Amino acid sequence: MCNDRYIDVGFFMADVAVILGSASDNEIADRVCSVLAEHGVSFDCKVLSAHREPEKLDAYLQECTCSIYIAIAGLSAALPGVIASRTDRPVIGVPVSGTLLGIDALLSIAQMPRGVPVATVGVDAAENAALLAVRILALAAQIGKSSSISGSMH
């Protein structure tokens, strides 16, 4: 998993939290974390299932101080939407290919209801998710220097 190859700064200091719905998505997570590391972006990487460990996921989301979440999920791909429903921070969903070539996961992530925004990249597009996070962080740094825009939905 990505924490084995890169320095895990922990969720109190990470810019990006990479959350996998299943350990079987490690290869996708490794590619996300590789690009984040190449750009000097700190990250934390965890396997937390929205279905099998909802309490652990909720606790992590309450404690995490990251700026952006990257949620990697296949099949029903509930993870990105669950995260987006519990935070005001940007969520990037990465659909993972599976028995239906990832189309099921892609549609699950892309079709969020109003008020639960999830940015969606292509199926297995780990690198694009990481690059989008890098761009959001860079833009946030620019905005932070020139204005006081609030991103709160509430």
FIPADO-274718 format. One record per atom (N, C-alpha, C, CB): x, y, z. Coordinates in steps of 0.02 Angstrom, whole numbers, always signed. Glycine has a CB too. Layout:
<recs>
[[X Y Z]]
...
</recs>
This chain:
<recs>
[[+42 -59 +0]]
[[+0 +0 +0]]
[[+44 +62 +0]]
[[-47 +0 +60]]
[[+15 +119 -17]]
[[+56 +179 -26]]
[[+95 +198 +37]]
[[+12 +236 -46]]
[[+70 +185 +96]]
[[+106 +203 +156]]
[[+171 +164 +165]]
[[+63 +192 +217]]
[[+176 +107 +131]]
[[+236 +67 +137]]
[[+294 +97 +97]]
[[+222 -4 +113]]
[[+279 +137 +46]]
[[+331 +163 +3]]
[[+346 +237 +14]]
[[+312 +153 -68]]
[[+300 +273 +44]]
[[+308 +345 +53]]
[[+297 +363 +126]]
[[+260 +384 +8]]
[[+322 +420 +145]]
[[+314 +442 +214]]
[[+242 +460 +227]]
[[+361 +501 +229]]
[[+213 +428 +275]]
[[+145 +442 +296]]
[[+149 +493 +352]]
[[+106 +376 +319]]
[[+125 +554 +339]]
[[+131 +606 +389]]
[[+75 +603 +441]]
[[+131 +674 +356]]
[[+28 +558 +431]]
[[-28 +552 +477]]
[[-83 +602 +459]]
[[-5 +564 +549]]
[[-144 +588 +482]]
[[-200 +628 +459]]
[[-203 +697 +491]]
[[-263 +591 +473]]
[[-165 +711 +543]]
[[-166 +778 +572]]
[[-125 +827 +532]]
[[-140 +775 +643]]
[[-81 +804 +488]]
[[-37 +849 +451]]
[[-43 +841 +375]]
[[+35 +837 +471]]
[[-81 +795 +351]]
[[-84 +781 +280]]
[[-125 +832 +242]]
[[-112 +711 +268]]
[[-102 +849 +182]]
[[-141 +892 +137]]
[[-197 +852 +106]]
[[-96 +922 +82]]
[[-184 +789 +89]]
[[-232 +746 +55]]
[[-240 +681 +94]]
[[-210 +732 -18]]
[[-303 +661 +102]]
[[-318 +595 +131]]
[[-340 +550 +74]]
[[-373 +599 +188]]
[[-304 +495 +64]]
[[-321 +446 +13]]
[[-355 +388 +49]]
[[-257 +422 -27]]
[[-419 +376 +32]]
[[-457 +324 +66]]
[[-479 +272 +15]]
[[-519 +354 +103]]
[[-462 +209 +30]]
[[-481 +153 -13]]
[[-540 +117 +17]]
[[-421 +104 -22]]
[[-587 +97 -24]]
[[-644 +58 +1]]
[[-625 -13 +16]]
[[-700 +60 -49]]
[[-570 -37 -14]]
[[-548 -106 -5]]
[[-473 -110 -16]]
[[-585 -153 -54]]
[[-440 -155 +19]]
[[-368 -166 +10]]
[[-353 -190 -61]]
[[-342 -217 +61]]
[[-402 -217 -95]]
[[-390 -239 -164]]
[[-378 -181 -212]]
[[-450 -279 -189]]
[[-389 -120 -188]]
[[-378 -60 -229]]
[[-309 -29 -217]]
[[-431 -8 -214]]
[[-264 -67 -186]]
[[-197 -41 -169]]
[[-158 -17 -230]]
[[-158 -95 -134]]
[[-164 -51 -286]]
[[-126 -32 -345]]
[[-146 +38 -368]]
[[-136 -82 -402]]
[[-210 +54 -365]]
[[-234 +121 -383]]
[[-207 +172 -332]]
[[-312 +123 -386]]
[[-211 +155 -268]]
[[-187 +200 -216]]
[[-112 +213 -223]]
[[-201 +170 -147]]
[[-74 +162 -240]]
[[-1 +172 -250]]
[[+12 +224 -304]]
[[+32 +105 -269]]
[[-27 +222 -358]]
[[-18 +270 -412]]
[[-38 +340 -391]]
[[-58 +249 -474]]
[[-91 +347 -352]]
[[-110 +412 -325]]
[[-54 +440 -281]]
[[-176 +407 -284]]
[[-32 +399 -234]]
[[+19 +422 -186]]
[[+86 +438 -220]]
[[+29 +369 -133]]
[[+102 +401 -272]]
[[+164 +415 -309]]
[[+163 +485 -340]]
[[+174 +362 -365]]
[[+108 +503 -371]]
[[+102 +570 -401]]
[[+101 +624 -347]]
[[+38 +575 -445]]
[[+66 +612 -293]]
[[+66 +662 -238]]
[[+136 +672 -212]]
[[+19 +639 -181]]
[[+173 +618 -202]]
[[+242 +623 -177]]
[[+287 +660 -227]]
[[+270 +553 -164]]
[[+278 +646 -291]]
[[+318 +680 -343]]
[[+308 +756 -340]]
[[+299 +655 -412]]
[[+249 +778 -319]]
[[+233 +849 -315]]
[[+243 +878 -245]]
[[+162 +861 -338]]
[[+270 +838 -200]]
[[+284 +862 -132]]
[[+222 +873 -90]]
[[+322 +926 -136]]
[[+169 +838 -106]]
[[+106 +845 -69]]
[[+103 +792 -14]]
[[+44 +840 -116]]
[[+91 +813 +47]]
[[+87 +765 +102]]
[[+19 +729 +99]]
[[+96 +800 +170]]
[[+19 +666 +121]]
[[-42 +627 +117]]
[[-44 +575 +172]]
[[-48 +593 +50]]
[[-105 +552 +185]]
[[-118 +496 +229]]
[[-158 +446 +187]]
[[-156 +517 +295]]
[[-147 +382 +195]]
[[-180 +332 +154]]
[[-208 +278 +200]]
[[-130 +301 +102]]
[[-274 +266 +194]]
[[-308 +218 +238]]
[[-358 +176 +198]]
[[-344 +255 +295]]
[[-369 +115 +221]]
[[-422 +73 +195]]
[[-479 +78 +245]]
[[-399 -2 +185]]
[[-535 +108 +223]]
[[-594 +117 +266]]
[[-657 +107 +224]]
[[-594 +187 +300]]
[[-692 +55 +235]]
[[-751 +40 +196]]
[[-813 +76 +223]]
[[-764 -35 +194]]
[[-850 +108 +178]]
[[-912 +140 +198]]
[[-964 +89 +218]]
[[-939 +184 +141]]
[[-958 +28 +191]]
[[-1007 -25 +207]]
[[-987 -67 +267]]
[[-1015 -70 +146]]
[[-923 -87 +270]]
[[-901 -134 +322]]
[[-877 -99 +386]]
[[-846 -177 +295]]
[[-856 -36 +381]]
[[-830 +0 +440]]
[[-855 +71 +444]]
[[-753 +0 +438]]
[[-920 +82 +442]]
[[-945 +151 +441]]
[[-925 +192 +502]]
[[-1020 +150 +435]]
[[-921 +160 +560]]
[[-902 +196 +621]]
[[-829 +219 +617]]
[[-913 +152 +683]]
[[-785 +175 +592]]
[[-714 +194 +585]]
[[-706 +250 +534]]
[[-672 +134 +565]]
[[-743 +247 +479]]
[[-741 +299 +429]]
[[-765 +365 +458]]
[[-783 +281 +367]]
[[-820 +365 +494]]
[[-846 +426 +525]]
[[-796 +456 +574]]
[[-912 +412 +561]]
[[-765 +414 +615]]
[[-716 +438 +663]]
[[-656 +469 +628]]
[[-692 +380 +709]]
[[-633 +437 +574]]
[[-577 +464 +535]]
[[-595 +532 +506]]
[[-557 +415 +479]]
[[-654 +538 +477]]
[[-675 +600 +446]]
[[-681 +656 +497]]
[[-741 +591 +409]]
[[-703 +640 +558]]
[[-709 +691 +610]]
[[-642 +715 +634]]
[[-749 +662 +669]]
[[-591 +672 +634]]
[[-525 +689 +660]]
[[-478 +718 +607]]
[[-494 +628 +690]]
[[-489 +699 +545]]
[[-442 +716 +491]]
[[-443 +792 +477]]
[[-460 +677 +427]]
[[-384 +820 +469]]
[[-378 +892 +454]]
[[-354 +905 +383]]
[[-331 +925 +503]]
[[-359 +855 +340]]
[[-335 +863 +271]]
[[-376 +917 +234]]
[[-340 +797 +233]]
[[-351 +938 +177]]
[[-386 +987 +135]]
[[-429 +954 +83]]
[[-336 +1033 +102]]
[[-409 +894 +60]]
[[-443 +860 +5]]
[[-445 +785 +20]]
[[-408 +873 -63]]
[[-500 +753 +1]]
[[-505 +681 +5]]
[[-504 +652 -66]]
[[-570 +660 +42]]
[[-466 +598 -75]]
[[-470 +558 -135]]
[[-497 +490 -113]]
[[-399 +551 -172]]
[[-556 +473 -140]]
[[-589 +411 -121]]
[[-588 +363 -179]]
[[-662 +425 -98]]
[[-560 +304 -168]]
[[-551 +253 -219]]
[[-599 +196 -205]]
[[-477 +226 -222]]
[[-644 +182 -254]]
[[-695 +131 -241]]
[[-719 +99 -305]]
[[-753 +162 -204]]
[[-737 +35 -300]]
[[-765 -2 -356]]
[[-835 -25 -340]]
[[-721 -62 -373]]
[[-864 -62 -386]]
[[-931 -91 -380]]
[[-983 -35 -365]]
[[-933 -144 -323]]
[[-1016 -38 -308]]
[[-1067 +13 -294]]
[[-1036 +81 -279]]
[[-1110 -9 -235]]
[[-973 +82 -262]]
[[-934 +144 -253]]
[[-968 +196 -209]]
[[-919 +174 -320]]
[[-993 +175 -152]]
[[-1026 +222 -107]]
[[-978 +268 -71]]
[[-1066 +183 -56]]
[[-916 +248 -64]]
[[-867 +285 -22]]
[[-861 +359 -38]]
[[-800 +253 -30]]
[[-851 +380 -100]]
[[-844 +452 -113]]
[[-906 +492 -92]]
[[-831 +464 -187]]
[[-965 +466 -106]]
[[-1026 +502 -87]]
[[-1036 +505 -12]]
[[-1085 +469 -118]]
[[-1019 +451 +22]]
[[-1025 +451 +95]]
[[-978 +503 +124]]
[[-1009 +380 +124]]
[[-916 +506 +99]]
[[-869 +556 +124]]
[[-895 +626 +110]]
[[-799 +547 +91]]
[[-918 +639 +48]]
[[-943 +705 +29]]
[[-1003 +726 +70]]
[[-960 +706 -45]]
[[-1043 +679 +92]]
[[-1102 +695 +133]]
[[-1083 +715 +204]]
[[-1150 +637 +135]]
[[-1020 +702 +223]]
[[-998 +714 +292]]
[[-944 +768 +298]]
[[-973 +650 +322]]
[[-928 +803 +243]]
[[-876 +854 +247]]
[[-891 +910 +197]]
[[-807 +823 +232]]
[[-862 +968 +211]]
[[-865 +1025 +164]]
[[-803 +1027 +119]]
[[-872 +1091 +202]]
[[-756 +982 +131]]
[[-694 +982 +92]]
[[-705 +948 +25]]
[[-637 +947 +131]]
[[-664 +965 -25]]
[[-671 +933 -90]]
[[-658 +857 -86]]
[[-622 +965 -140]]
[[-697 +820 -124]]
[[-690 +748 -129]]
[[-681 +731 -203]]
[[-752 +710 -98]]
[[-629 +692 -217]]
[[-616 +668 -285]]
[[-627 +592 -284]]
[[-543 +686 -309]]
[[-672 +569 -326]]
[[-687 +498 -329]]
[[-650 +464 -386]]
[[-761 +487 -337]]
[[-620 +407 -372]]
[[-586 +366 -423]]
[[-624 +300 -430]]
[[-511 +354 -405]]
[[-662 +292 -484]]
[[-696 +228 -494]]
[[-645 +175 -515]]
[[-751 +235 -548]]
[[-654 +115 -488]]
[[-608 +60 -501]]
[[-642 +9 -547]]
[[-585 +26 -435]]
[[-604 -15 -596]]
[[-631 -64 -643]]
[[-645 -130 -607]]
[[-583 -76 -701]]
[[-695 -165 -631]]
[[-714 -229 -601]]
[[-752 -269 -652]]
[[-757 -220 -538]]
[[-802 -304 -629]]
[[-839 -349 -674]]
[[-876 -313 -729]]
[[-888 -389 -634]]
[[-895 -251 -718]]
[[-929 -211 -770]]
[[-883 -158 -799]]
[[-993 -179 -741]]
[[-818 -172 -799]]
[[-767 -127 -826]]
[[-764 -60 -789]]
[[-780 -115 -900]]
[[-792 -57 -730]]
[[-791 +4 -690]]
[[-847 +53 -706]]
[[-726 +38 -700]]
[[-889 +36 -754]]
[[-944 +81 -772]]
[[-993 +88 -714]]
[[-980 +55 -835]]
[[-1005 +34 -677]]
[[-1048 +37 -619]]
[[-1021 +86 -568]]
[[-1057 -32 -588]]
[[-956 +82 -554]]
[[-925 +127 -505]]
[[-925 +199 -531]]
[[-853 +105 -490]]
[[-911 +208 -595]]
[[-910 +275 -625]]
[[-978 +308 -618]]
[[-891 +271 -700]]
[[-1031 +273 -635]]
[[-1098 +302 -630]]
[[-1117 +316 -557]]
[[-1150 +256 -662]]
[[-1099 +271 -512]]
[[-1114 +281 -441]]
[[-1081 +344 -414]]
[[-1092 +221 -400]]
[[-1019 +356 -435]]
[[-982 +415 -409]]
[[-1005 +479 -444]]
[[-907 +405 -420]]
[[-1017 +476 -509]]
[[-1035 +536 -546]]
[[-1106 +561 -532]]
[[-1027 +523 -620]]
[[-1151 +516 -514]]
[[-1222 +534 -507]]
[[-1240 +549 -434]]
[[-1265 +477 -533]]
[[-1205 +596 -403]]
[[-1220 +615 -334]]
[[-1280 +662 -332]]
[[-1158 +648 -302]]
[[-1318 +659 -279]]
[[-1375 +705 -273]]
[[-1352 +776 -259]]
[[-1423 +682 -218]]
[[-1395 +824 -272]]
[[-1381 +894 -258]]
[[-1357 +902 -185]]
[[-1445 +938 -271]]
[[-1305 +941 -176]]
[[-1278 +954 -109]]
[[-1225 +904 -87]]
[[-1334 +953 -61]]
[[-1211 +855 -129]]
[[-1159 +805 -112]]
[[-1111 +802 -172]]
[[-1191 +734 -97]]
[[-1071 +856 -181]]
[[-1027 +858 -239]]
[[-967 +812 -234]]
[[-1004 +929 -251]]
[[-954 +776 -287]]
[[-895 +733 -293]]
[[-865 +745 -362]]
[[-912 +657 -280]]
[[-802 +766 -365]]
[[-768 +770 -429]]
[[-750 +698 -449]]
[[-704 +816 -425]]
[[-763 +680 -511]]
[[-752 +612 -532]]
[[-702 +610 -590]]
[[-818 +579 -554]]
[[-652 +567 -584]]
[[-604 +557 -638]]
[[-622 +492 -673]]
[[-530 +556 -611]]
[[-586 +476 -726]]
[[-601 +415 -764]]
[[-587 +352 -724]]
[[-561 +414 -827]]
[[-611 +297 -751]]
[[-602 +232 -719]]
[[-527 +217 -714]]
[[-638 +176 -760]]
[[-505 +200 -653]]
[[-435 +184 -637]]
[[-388 +243 -649]]
[[-413 +125 -678]]
[[-413 +303 -655]]
[[-372 +362 -672]]
[[-340 +393 -609]]
[[-415 +415 -707]]
[[-299 +353 -576]]
[[-267 +373 -514]]
[[-226 +437 -522]]
[[-222 +317 -489]]
[[-187 +439 -575]]
[[-143 +497 -585]]
[[-183 +561 -593]]
[[-99 +486 -647]]
[[-239 +558 -629]]
[[-280 +618 -637]]
[[-310 +641 -571]]
[[-336 +606 -688]]
[[-329 +595 -528]]
[[-355 +614 -462]]
[[-302 +652 -423]]
[[-379 +552 -423]]
[[-241 +626 -423]]
[[-187 +658 -387]]
[[-171 +726 -417]]
[[-124 +614 -387]]
[[-169 +730 -483]]
[[-154 +795 -516]]
[[-209 +846 -503]]
[[-145 +784 -591]]
[[-271 +824 -500]]
[[-326 +870 -484]]
[[-318 +896 -413]]
[[-394 +835 -492]]
[[-299 +853 -366]]
[[-287 +874 -297]]
[[-231 +925 -294]]
[[-271 +814 -253]]
[[-177 +913 -331]]
[[-121 +960 -333]]
[[-145 +1028 -358]]
[[-64 +933 -379]]
[[-186 +1029 -410]]
[[-211 +1093 -438]]
[[-257 +1128 -389]]
[[-249 +1079 -504]]
[[-300 +1091 -355]]
[[-344 +1122 -305]]
[[-304 +1153 -249]]
[[-394 +1070 -277]]
[[-253 +1118 -225]]
[[-210 +1145 -172]]
[[-174 +1207 -195]]
[[-160 +1092 -149]]
[[-149 +1207 -257]]
[[-114 +1266 -283]]
[[-161 +1326 -289]]
[[-82 +1250 -352]]
[[-221 +1313 -312]]
[[-271 +1367 -319]]
[[-291 +1393 -250]]
[[-333 +1341 -357]]
[[-300 +1348 -203]]
[[-318 +1369 -135]]
[[-264 +1413 -105]]
[[-331 +1308 -90]]
[[-201 +1396 -119]]
[[-145 +1437 -93]]
[[-147 +1507 -124]]
[[-78 +1403 -108]]
[[-162 +1511 -189]]
[[-166 +1577 -223]]
[[-224 +1617 -195]]
[[-175 +1567 -298]]
[[-282 +1586 -187]]
[[-340 +1621 -161]]
[[-328 +1643 -89]]
[[-403 +1575 -164]]
[[-295 +1601 -50]]
[[-280 +1618 +19]]
[[-237 +1680 +26]]
[[-247 +1561 +52]]
[[-196 +1693 -24]]
[[-153 +1752 -23]]
[[-191 +1816 -43]]
[[-94 +1742 -68]]
[[-246 +1808 -81]]
[[-278 +1868 -109]]
[[-349 +1882 -85]]
[[-279 +1862 -182]]
[[-381 +1836 -50]]
[[-449 +1849 -27]]
[[-468 +1803 +30]]
[[-499 +1842 -84]]
[[-529 +1811 +54]]
[[-554 +1768 +108]]
[[-619 +1736 +85]]
[[-565 +1810 +174]]
[[-615 +1691 +36]]
[[-673 +1656 +10]]
[[-688 +1597 +56]]
[[-662 +1632 -63]]
[[-749 +1587 +73]]
[[-770 +1531 +114]]
[[-798 +1477 +70]]
[[-821 +1552 +167]]
[[-776 +1415 +80]]
[[-801 +1359 +41]]
[[-855 +1320 +76]]
[[-744 +1313 +23]]
[[-881 +1345 +130]]
[[-931 +1309 +169]]
[[-997 +1301 +132]]
[[-942 +1343 +236]]
[[-1026 +1243 +137]]
[[-1091 +1231 +106]]
[[-1148 +1250 +154]]
[[-1098 +1157 +85]]
[[-1132 +1260 +217]]
[[-1185 +1270 +267]]
[[-1194 +1342 +284]]
[[-1170 +1231 +330]]
</recs>
